[in-house]
Amino acid sequence: MKHEGRVKEAIKWTDKLGDNILITAETGKFPTTGPAEGQDAELFAYHFLVTNDSVKLIWKVYDCIKACDLDLETKFVNNTLSVTDLNNDSVAEIWVMYRISCHGDVSPSAMKVIMYEGTKKFAMRGRAKLSVSGGTQGGEYSFDKAFTDAPVEFREFARKLWANNIMQVYD
């Protein structure tokens, strides 16, 4: 199972599709190559299906920040990787959540929940919430059309995942 980055988490399960493996990986920061200056960082999620003696890549999530010369964050949110079957169709839903940003101020990072059921992608995008003097910033999100048209259980799970991990804390 070829992958890029350092493995953060790996899980396996069996559903109607067969034996599945999911790997999340992050590169961490590394110098930008070429004429641009700064740092790059990438993250990946890979879903593999194992059949007999072969492994097939079903889908891959890739996101990155390139040539950031400010504060760079590109990482999966801890303890959010999940496998569910909320609609009881014997095909797992796979959930990954991450934050990504390049900024030189104290502002919320972009935050995403990506869910796959089989090869169909669902995305929830917005910003983390950050406590600042006098109140908060961020916290808003939107669902893509796939989520809007999906079973209500998918959106409820996504909202709960978002709410449980909305607050951003700077190290």
N, C-alpha and C positions, 0 to 999 in steps of 0.2 A: 504494500500500500504506500505508494509514493505520496509525499506531502512536503510542503515548505514550512519553515518556521519550527520553533520549539513546541513540542506537544504540551498543551495545557491540561486537556482532559481527553479521555477516550472512554466510550461506553459501547456495550453491545446489547442487542435484544433480538428477539424473533417475533415476526408478525406474519401476516398473509403473504408478504413479499418474499420472506425467507429469513436468513440470518443476516443481520445488519450490524455495521460498525460505524460509529461517528467519532471523528477526531477533530478537536479544535486546536489551533496552533497560532502562536504569535511570534513575530520576528524580534520584537523590541526595537529600540532605536538603532539606526545605522546611518553612516554618512551618505548623503546624496551623491550620486555620480553624475558626471557631465558638467555642463556649464553652470547649472543652478547650485546654490549653496544651501546648507542646512542639513536637516536630518529627515530620513524616511522611516516609516513604520508600517507594517502590514499585519493583517490577521486573516485567518483562513478557517473554514469549517468544511469538512469532507464527509460525505455519506457514501459508504461502500456497501455493496451487496455481495455476500460470499455464497457462491454456488459451486459445490463439489470442490475442485482444486483451483477455481479461478475467483478473482476479485474484480468487481466492476464498479467504477465510480458512477454514482447515480446523480449527484449534484455537488456543487462546490460554492461556498460563499467566500467572496474576496472583498476586502475593503482596505483602504490605505490612506495615508497622508504622505505627500511627497514634498520635498524641499521646504520643510518647516524650519524657520530660524527663530522660532519662539518656543513656548511650552507645548510639548507634543504628548498627546495621549491617544493610544490605540490599543484597547484591551477589552477582553471579555469581562462581563460583570460576574464576580464570584458567585458560585452556588445557584446559577440560573439555568444551566444546561438541563433540559428536561425531555423526556419521552413520554407521551400520553396517547390515549385513544379516546378522546372526549366524545366523539360521535359513534363509538362502538362499531366501527366498520372493519375492524381487525387490521387496519393499516395505521401504523404509528404516525403521530404528529411529533416532529422534532423541533425543539425551541432553543434558539441561541439569542443572547442579549449582549450588546457591547456598547462602549462609549468611544467616541473618536473626536479629536479636536486639535487645532493648532491656533493658539491665541496667546497674546501677551498681557492679558488682563484677567481679572477674576470674573469669569462669566461661565455659564453652564455649557457643558460639552453636548454635542449631538449624541443622541442615544437611539438605538434601534433594537427592535425585537424582530427577528426573522424566524418564521415558522415554515416548515415544509410538511406536506402530507403527500407521500409518494414523490412525484416530481413537481408538484404544484407549490409555488412560492407565495407566501403571505408576508406583508411587511407593515410594521408599525414604526413610524419615525417621529422624532421630536427632540426635545432637549431635557436634560436632567434638571432637577430643581436645586437651587443653591441659595443658602441663607446668606444674606448680605445685610449690612447695617440698614435698618429701616424697613426690612421686609425680605421678600424672596424674589428670585428671578427664575424663569424657565418653568418646566413642568408640563408644558403643553405637548400634545402628540396628535397624530392623525393616522388613520388606517388607509391602506391602499384599497383599490376596488376589490381585489380578491378577498380581503378580510371583510369588507363591507357586505359582500355577497355570501359570505361563509356562514355556517351555523353559528348561532348566538353563543354557544359554548366556547368557541374559539376566541371571540372578542372578550368574553368574560374572563377567560384564563389570561389573555394578553393584558387586560386592564389590571388584574391582580398582580401579575408579574411586574408590570410597570410601577404600580403603587408601592410594592414591597421594596423596590430598588431605585426609587426616584431621586433620593437625596444624594447629592454629590459632595464628597468630602475631599478636600485637597490634602495631600500628604505633606 
